[in-house]
Amino acid sequence: MINKLYDNCFTTQWNTSVVKVVEENGMYWHACKDTIFYKEGGGMASDIGMINDHLVQDLKLEDGYMWHLLDEKLEGTVTMSVNLHERFRKCQIHTAQHLISALMQNVYKVKTLAHHVGDEENDVEFDLKDFNEKMAFELQVLCNGLIRDDLAVTIQYPTPSEAKKHVSGKDVNRDDLRVVRIGTLDYNLCGCMHVPSLRYLQMLYISGFEKTTKGYKIRYIVGDQLLDCTSRRYKVLDEVSQTLAVPHLYAVTGVHRVINENRQLNRNVLVWKQKYYEMLAKELIKDHSDVVVHCFDDIDARSLSMMAQYVVKNYHKNVVFAAKIYDNVHIVVASGDTASFDAKEVFAQFAEQYHLKGGGNRAMAQGGGIYKEGMFEEIHQKLAS
């Protein structure tokens, strides 16, 4: 269905009349004499807007009409109003896709496979065998050069014979053909809305590319979307720079400084942990003979395991260490080269009693589960008996 009101993207106010109304679940579908609302199709999302100050909830094409879903029944003459900012942004993105596809086809002789639109960036997929940074930069330069040249973007309604001079395929054998042209660069069958000339794209940025199973996907940002994304990213960069106390251009240097400082702090923590193990181990072995038993409430599972290994290695004692970590418990059993002490067997007894998960071998076994009130006292009693 041809609607020539779609030819001018700036037509965002329109007076028309309601011709049919159909009620559905307390809402009302309105068919009007004509419409400026564009319904999703061809890779472009639907318009957002109002009819007589009522938000248009949905759109559908049916029985030769465009139907507009409203929360109230309207009659007679109505005023349509489309959100220009949202429409213009969508038109910029779609015209930019036509521009990129035309250049890629003319320069590299490749076909456009798919086009996806996003809030942050968009992408076009091509059946490319190769693509690299140099080609991405050249594409960006070519696009922005044509934007500066302000090539006209025109809408035409050719006959099938006229269209066949530029395109081929069964789609041209129709009497409702609509073509979008970009200067002499591109001639494309398209029913979507577009900006009137390339200068309205303002600026185009190739934000990246990636290999796909069919070729390469090229990501881009353009126009108002580019400005919005840049503003959001600048705010984030500003916050990062303030946090790191460095100018924007030195943010990466600031991040590396923090990473190096963090690494040094971690090394220092390990050194002090080792000193703590040495000091604590001397205290723990004083009151124990063959088996060193201790329950902690201020240590993590990894540190508990390291502590057990230190005592076994340096004092050749059998070890049973337990730690309460929030609502859980972790138990480590280690053998200090005592033939009669099997760490795996001892741990298995605790695992069965307290429903622990884990395992190990004769030298060391460990695991954890839900902490049970009084279990530390029970462990002490079991090992003392």
N, C-alpha and C positions, 0 to 999 in steps of 0.2 A: 504494500500500500504506500503510494507516494504521498509524502507530506512536505510541501515546499517551505513550510514554516521552519523546518529543520535546517534550511540552507543558510540561515543567519543565526549564529550562535548567540548574538546579543538581543534576539527577540525573547525577552523574558517577562513581558507583560502583555496580556491579550484579553480582550473582551469577546465573549462568545455566548452561546445559549445552550441550555440543557435540552436534549431531544429524547432521552430515555433514562429511566431510573429503575434499578432492580435491587430489592432488599435481600441481604444475606447475613444471617446470624446477628441481627441488630445493627449492621453496617449497610451502606448504600453504594452500589456501583452506579456511576454516572457516565453516560455517553453524551458527548457534546457535538455541536455542529462541526467544530474543528478544535485542534489542540496544539499547544506548544510543548507539551510534556513528552520527553523522549523515554521510551521503554527500553530496558536493558537488551542489548543485542550487538553482535559484531565486535565484542570485546570492550564495549562501553557500558558503564552502569547507568541505571535509570536516573532521571532528574529528581531533585528534591524540591518541593514547593507547596504552595497553598492554592486553594480555590475559595474565594470569599472568606479568607481568614481561617479556613479549615484545612488542616494538614492532609495532604494526599498520602494515604496509607499504603497504597499499592496501585499497580497499573497492569492491564492485560489487554491483549488484542483478541477480539472475538466478534464474529458476525459483521466484519467490516468496520467496526468501531474500535476506538481506543477508550477503554473503560477506566474511570478514576474512582478509587474506593475512598469514601468519606464517612465521617461519623454522624453526619446529619443529611437529611434529604433536602436538596436544593432544586429550585425551579426557575425558569425564565433566564434572564441575562445574568451571567456570572463573570467574575474577573479572575483570570489565572495569573499566578506569579511564581516564577521559577527562581531558585537560588542561583544567582549569577556567578558567585565565587566558585561554587562547587562545579557548575557546568563548565565554566571557563577552564578550570583546572583539568577536567576530564578531556575537554577538547584539545588542550595543549598536549596532553599525554598521547592522545590518539593520533593527532597530526604528526607528532614527533616520531611515532612508530612508523607511519607512512614514509617519512623522510629517511629514517635509518634503513628501512627495508629497500627503498628505491636505490639508495647509495650502495648498499651491499649487493643488490642484484646487478647494478650497472658496473661496479668495480670488480666484484669477485664472482659474478655469475652464479649466485647461490639463491636458493628459495627460502622464503619465510615459512617456518614450520608451526610456530605458535607465538602467542603474545599474551603476557600476563601483567595485570595492573595491580600495584600495591600502594599502601599508604606511604611507605618510606622510599620505595624505588620500584621500577618496572623492569621487565625483561622481554627480549625478543630472541627466539631460538631459530637458528639457521642450520642448513645442512652443510656446514663448513668442515673441511678436513683438518684445518689448522687455524689458529688465531693466537695472537700474542700481544704484548704491551705496545709494541710499535704500531701494529695495525689498529689497536684500540685508540691510540693517540691520534693517528691519521683520520680515523672515522670521526672523532670529536672535532678536529680542526675543520674537516669538510662540512659537517653539520652546521657549525657555528658560522662558517663563511657564508653558507647559503642563507642562514637566518639574517645575517647582516645585509645580504643582497636583497632581502625581502621579496622572495619569489611569491607570486600570487597563488592562493589556494582557491580554486574555483569549483563550483558544482555545475555539472552538465547532465542533460537528459538525452543521450544519443539514441538513434535508432539501432536495431541489431546490426545492420550493415555498416554503420559508422563505427560501432564498438568493435566489430571484427577486424578493423584495420589496426587496432592496438592490442586487443586481447583475444584469446581463443577459449573454446570450451562451450559446453551446453548452456552455461549460465547466461550467455549473451542472446539466446533465442527467446527473449521476453519483450513485452511492450512497456515494462516499468523499470527500465534500466536507469541507474543513477551512478554517475562517475565523479570521483574526486580527482582533480588534477593539481599537481604542484609544478607550476611553470611548464617547461617541456621535459622535466625530469621524471615525472611519474603520472601514470594514467591508470586508475584503479577503481574497479567496481566496489562501491561502499555505500551503505545506507546510514552511516554514523554522522555525527555533527563534528565540525572542524572550525578552526580559527580561519579568518579571511585571508591571512598571508603569514609568511614565516616569521615576520618580526614580532608577532604576538607570542611566539615561543620564548622570546627574551634571551634564553641561554640554555644550552644542553650540555650535560655532563655525563660521560661514560664512567659509571662507578665501579665497574668490574666485569668479569666474564668467567665462565666455567665450562668445562667439558661435560657433555651429556652423551647418552647412548646414541643419539641421532646426529650430533654435531656439536655446536657451541651455543651457549646462551649468553647474550650480551645484556648487561644491566645498565639502565640509564635513569637519570632524574632530569626534569625539565621545568622551566617556567616558574610559576607560583609554587609548585611542589618543591623545586630546588631551593627557593628562598625559604620556605617553611622548614625544610630539613636542615638547611644551613643554620637557621636561627636556633633550632633545637640543639643541634650539635655544638654550636658556639656556647650556649648556656652550660652544657655539660662540660665543655673544655674549660670554661671560665671557673666553674666550681672545682674542677680538678687542679687547675693552676693555683687557685687560692689555697686549696688544701695542701698542695706541695710547696707553696710559697715560691713559685717560679713563673716567669712569663710563659705565655702560650707556646711559643716556639721551642721552649726548653722543657715541655711537659714530659717528653720521653726520657730526657736526662734525669728529671726528678723522680720518675717511676723507677728507673734503674738504681738510683741512689737508695730509694726506700727498699727495693729488693735486696740490695747488697747489705744494707743495715739489718734487715730481717734475718738474712743468712748468718751474719756475724752474731746477732742475738741468739739464734738457734745454736750456734757453736758454743757460745758462752753458757747457754742453758745445759748443754750436754756435759760441759766441763764441771759445772756446779752440781749437776746430778751425780756425776761420778764421785765427786768429793763427798756428797751426801750419802751415797751407797757405802763408801769406805767407812765413814764415821758411824753410820747406823749398823753396819755389819759387825763392827767391833762390839757394839752394845748388845746386839742380838745373840751372839755366840757365847756371851758370858754365863748366861743362866741355862744353857742347853747343852746336852751331851751329844747324842747321836742325831736327833731330829730338831731342827730349828723351826718353831711354829710361831707365826705372828699374823695378826689381822690388822689391816690398815683401813683408814677411812679418808685418806688424803692422797691417793695415788691412782694413776690410770693403769689399764691392763698391760700396756707395753712396758711401762716403768716397773710394774710388778714382776714381769718376766725377766727383765734385765737385772733386777735386784736379786732374784733367785739364782740366776746364772753367775752373778758375781760371788755370792756366798759359796756356791758349790765349787767354783773354780779356785777360789783363794783359800777356803777353809775346809774343803772336802767334807762338808756336812750335808746330811739329808735335809731337805727343805719342804715345808708346807706353808705357803703364803696365801692369804685370802684378802680381798679388798672389796669394800662396799662402794659401788659406783652408782649414785642415785638410787634407783629401786632395784638394781641388779647386783650380782656378786660375781667375782672372777677368782678362780682358785688355780694356783700353780703348784705342782708337785715336782720336785727334782731330786735325783739321786746323787749322793756324793761319793760314788764308787763303792758303796756298801753292798756287798753281794746279796744280803737278805732284804734289801729295800728296793722294791720294784715300783717306780713312779707311776707306770701305767696302771698297775694293779691297785695301788692306793687311790689314785684319782678315780678309778672305776667305782670304788666303794662310795666315794662322795657323790659321784654322778648319779648313781642309782638312788641314793638316799635323798638327794636334793633336786633331782631331775635336771641335771646340768647337761649341756651339749659341749662336746669337745673330744679330745683324745690326745694321743702322743705315743711315746715309746718307753722303754725301760728307764732311759736316762731322764726324760722330762715329759710331762703330760699337763695339759691345762684346758680350761673351758669355763663357761659361765652359764648363768641362768637368773631366775628371779630370787632376790634376797629374801630369806626367811628369818623372822625375828628369833634371836637366840641361837642361830646356827653357829656363830663363832664360838660360843661357849661349848656347844656340842662337839665341835671339831677338836677343841682343846681336850675335852674329856675323853674322846675316842682315842686320841693319840697318846694320852697319858696312861690309859689302861693297857 
